[in-house]
Amino acid sequence: MEGGEEGVDNIVDSKDLQKQTKAFDKLTDRVEDRQLDSTRVQEAMASISASKEAGIQAARLRERELAAIKINAADVDIICNELELDKKLAERTLRQHKGDAVAAIRSLLH
């Protein structure tokens, strides 16, 4: 009967071994998934950084374009006095509307 008991022990041991193997496989799969996820995170962060830098460059370019537009100082004074606005806001709005005081005032009133 001892031979029969060894067979049962071997079957139990092999079942335990299979369970341990499956558990180990699950553990290593999670580590691989985490490594893949960290790569994705790094790629996403690089993409966000590149898009942020592109946005900053676009804003700098826009500011240069606005600074190149000539505006009439009298228009700035009228907008500041009549709408009770800060001079910088009046200048920026005029520049955004390419010096057109009427369009700038309409924009500020809406």
Secondary structure, DSSP 8 states (H G I E B T S, - for coil): -HHHHHHHHHHHHHHHHHHHHHHHHHHHHHHHHHHHHHHHHHHHHHHHHHHHHHHHHHHHHHHHHHHHS---HHHHHHHHHHHT--HHHHHHHHHHTTT-HHHHHHHHH-
